[in-house]
Amino acid sequence: MADSANLAPARLAAERAITLVRDTLGLVPFNRLPRSSRVVSLTIAPRAELSAGTAFNGELQRMFPELRTQILTPDIVFDATAGAASGGTGTYVASPTPRLLPAIVDNALHAAEGADIVIVSSYFGASSSTATMTATGGLPELIEGLSKAGRKVVLVSFANPYLAWGLPFTPVFVEAWSASPLSQRAAARALMGLAPITGQLPITIPSVAPYGAGLRRDAQLNASAPLTP
């Protein structure tokens, strides 16, 4: 009973934290889309983040049974110094942040072909392997490729609140603040209209949004009601 009593406030806190920073096309919530919509969820996460996307995609699949998912894992890249590159004596230096290799980006763009909506969620934050709060290498190219292909991109950050800073524009940007299963479910429920969106930014994201920004959305669906076609 104690665990259940603690879970309810934690779930409510996770839902209240969800912040809809931007929605220029009025895509959120998704309840206006038919269940047959072609939705692709691209999860960008460190190799060690085994639970990344599990709860989020599981919740989304309740509304979109044909949801297509793909996990993109950036890698540390070793670049040759001038000496090594010319065949002489030199060294190889690890990139300061993991990168999405071009082949991974190409595969993701292929997976997103024909999609009505593409959700790009990132589980990368500042850590020993990610020294800055800038976006993972290769992510700008992925966003740009999706946009050029005419895809409607929904960007969701589960770790780095400054993720959108320096990235190409996306019609939708959502802050979830945590990669916990509770936050993943809260983000999915908010996007689907199962929970209201009331969060406001406690920070300023340069060139993206000021302190206090946050669009409000009312819940559109009864969480206990069956989802209709």
C-alpha positions in Angstrom: 0.0 0.0 0.0 2.8 2.4 0.8 4.3 1.9 -2.6 1.0 2.6 -4.3 0.5 5.7 -2.1 3.9 7.1 -3.1 3.4 6.2 -6.8 0.3 8.4 -7.3 2.1 11.7 -6.3 5.1 10.7 -8.4 3.0 10.0 -11.4 1.2 13.4 -11.0 4.5 15.2 -10.6 5.8 13.7 -13.8 2.6 14.6 -15.7 2.7 18.2 -14.4 6.4 18.6 -15.5 5.7 17.8 -19.1 6.3 21.1 -21.0 5.1 21.8 -24.6 7.6 24.3 -25.6 6.5 24.6 -29.2 3.7 23.4 -31.4 3.5 25.5 -34.5 1.3 23.1 -36.5 -1.1 22.3 -33.7 -0.2 18.6 -33.8 -0.6 18.1 -30.0 -2.5 16.2 -28.8 -2.6 13.3 -31.2 -6.1 12.2 -30.5 -7.3 13.8 -33.7 -5.2 11.4 -35.7 -6.7 8.0 -36.8 -5.3 4.9 -35.2 -4.1 3.9 -38.6 -1.7 6.9 -38.9 1.8 6.0 -39.8 3.8 7.1 -36.7 7.5 6.4 -36.4 9.3 6.7 -33.0 13.1 7.2 -33.2 14.8 6.7 -29.8 18.3 8.2 -29.4 20.0 6.8 -26.3 23.3 5.7 -24.9 24.0 2.0 -25.1 23.7 1.6 -21.3 20.2 3.2 -21.2 18.4 -0.1 -21.6 15.0 1.2 -20.6 15.1 4.2 -23.1 11.9 4.4 -25.1 10.3 1.2 -23.6 7.6 2.8 -21.5 7.2 5.7 -24.0 6.7 3.6 -27.0 4.6 1.1 -25.2 2.1 3.8 -24.2 2.1 5.3 -27.7 1.3 1.9 -29.2 -2.0 1.9 -27.3 -3.2 4.7 -29.7 -1.2 3.7 -32.8 -1.0 -0.2 -33.0 1.2 0.0 -36.1 3.8 2.2 -34.4 7.2 1.7 -35.9 10.2 2.1 -33.6 13.9 2.3 -34.0 16.7 2.7 -31.5 19.6 4.9 -32.6 22.8 4.5 -30.6 25.5 7.1 -31.0 29.1 6.0 -30.8 32.4 7.6 -29.7 34.3 8.3 -32.9 38.1 8.4 -33.1 39.4 11.1 -35.4 43.0 11.0 -36.7 45.4 13.8 -36.0 47.2 15.4 -38.9 50.2 13.1 -38.6 48.1 9.9 -38.5 45.9 11.1 -41.4 49.0 11.6 -43.6 50.4 8.2 -42.8 53.0 9.5 -40.5 53.3 9.4 -36.7 50.2 10.5 -35.1 47.4 9.7 -32.8 43.7 9.2 -32.8 41.5 11.4 -30.6 38.1 10.4 -29.3 35.2 12.8 -30.1 34.1 14.8 -27.1 30.5 13.6 -27.6 29.1 10.4 -29.1 27.9 10.8 -32.7 25.2 9.2 -34.8 27.2 7.7 -37.7 26.0 8.6 -41.2 24.8 5.0 -41.9 22.6 5.2 -38.8 21.1 8.5 -39.9 20.4 7.1 -43.4 18.7 4.0 -41.9 16.5 6.2 -39.7 15.5 8.4 -42.7 14.6 5.3 -44.6 12.5 4.0 -41.7 10.6 7.3 -41.6 9.7 7.3 -45.2 5.9 7.9 -45.7 5.4 8.6 -42.0 2.6 11.0 -41.0 4.5 11.9 -37.8 8.1 11.2 -36.7 8.8 11.4 -33.0 12.5 11.9 -32.2 13.2 11.3 -28.5 16.6 11.9 -26.9 17.9 10.3 -23.7 21.3 12.0 -23.7 22.3 14.5 -21.0 25.6 15.9 -19.8 27.7 13.1 -18.3 31.2 11.8 -18.4 30.7 10.6 -21.9 28.7 13.7 -23.0 30.7 16.6 -21.9 28.4 19.4 -23.1 24.7 20.2 -23.3 24.9 20.4 -27.1 22.9 17.9 -29.2 24.4 14.5 -30.1 26.5 14.6 -33.2 24.5 13.5 -36.3 21.2 14.6 -34.7 21.1 17.9 -36.6 21.6 16.0 -39.9 18.8 13.6 -38.9 16.4 16.5 -38.1 17.3 18.3 -41.3 16.9 15.1 -43.4 13.4 14.5 -42.0 12.4 18.1 -42.6 13.6 18.1 -46.2 11.6 14.9 -46.8 8.5 16.7 -45.6 8.1 14.8 -42.3 6.4 16.4 -39.3 8.9 16.1 -36.5 8.1 15.9 -32.8 11.2 16.4 -30.7 11.1 15.1 -27.2 13.9 15.6 -24.7 14.1 13.2 -21.7 17.5 14.4 -20.4 18.9 17.5 -21.9 16.7 20.6 -21.5 18.8 22.5 -24.0 18.4 19.8 -26.7 16.7 22.1 -29.2 19.4 24.8 -28.9 21.4 24.7 -32.1 19.2 22.1 -33.8 17.2 22.7 -37.0 13.7 23.8 -36.3 11.1 21.2 -35.4 7.3 22.0 -35.4 6.9 20.4 -31.9 9.3 20.4 -29.0 8.5 18.7 -25.7 10.5 18.7 -22.4 10.0 15.6 -20.2 13.0 16.3 -17.9 13.6 12.7 -16.9 14.2 9.3 -18.6 12.3 7.4 -15.8 9.5 5.1 -16.9 7.1 7.5 -15.1 8.3 10.4 -17.2 8.2 8.4 -20.4 4.6 7.4 -19.8 3.7 10.9 -18.8 5.1 12.3 -22.0 3.3 9.8 -24.1 0.0 10.3 -22.3 0.3 14.1 -22.8 1.0 13.7 -26.5 -2.0 11.4 -26.9 -4.4 13.8 -25.0 -4.8 11.4 -22.0 -3.4 14.0 -19.6 -3.3 17.8 -19.6 -0.2 19.7 -20.4 0.5 22.5 -18.0 4.3 22.7 -17.6 6.4 25.9 -17.9 10.1 26.2 -18.5 12.1 27.0 -15.3 15.0 28.1 -17.6 15.6 30.1 -20.8 16.6 28.1 -23.8 18.7 30.5 -26.0 17.2 31.1 -29.4 14.3 28.7 -28.6 12.1 29.8 -25.7 12.2 32.2 -22.7 11.8 31.4 -19.0 8.2 30.5 -18.2 7.3 29.4 -21.7 4.9 26.5 -22.1 1.8 25.9 -24.1 -1.3 24.5 -22.3 -3.4 21.7 -23.6 -6.4 20.1 -21.9 -6.9 16.4 -21.7 -9.0 15.2 -24.6 -9.5 11.5 -23.8 -10.7 9.6 -20.8 -7.7 7.5 -19.7 -10.0 4.5 -18.9 -12.0 4.7 -22.1 -11.1 2.4 -25.0 -9.4 4.2 -27.9 -11.5 4.5 -31.0 -10.4 3.8 -34.6 
